Amino acid sequence: MRKPVDFGSELKALVEKTKALKERRVRQLGELVIATGADTLDPDLLAGALLNAAGIKDRATGEGWRAAGAAFFQRKARIPASRSARQPSSTRPLDSDAASA
């Protein structure tokens, strides 16, 4: 005889998975805004720019933006942060010239 299916627990698991995926998407979009420097923009300006981008009808403009975005991600993937950029200024070693001055 087959084991009865607990639809309630399966539905609950799917709802939790959906919620986790939505939270992940929101977090990734926030990280993208920060990585591009758009977090310094006025929220109204950022919203207007995103609405304009979402409503673009001109394929050439959209493709240009897509190419710029792809180049941004390629640049981020290829160029690791320099050691001095990764190390907070409070923990950087002093330059020999600065230490002798």
Residue pairs with C-beta under 8 A, 6 or more apart in sequence:
33 39
33 46
35 76
36 72
38 46
41 49
53 65
56 62
56 65
84 92
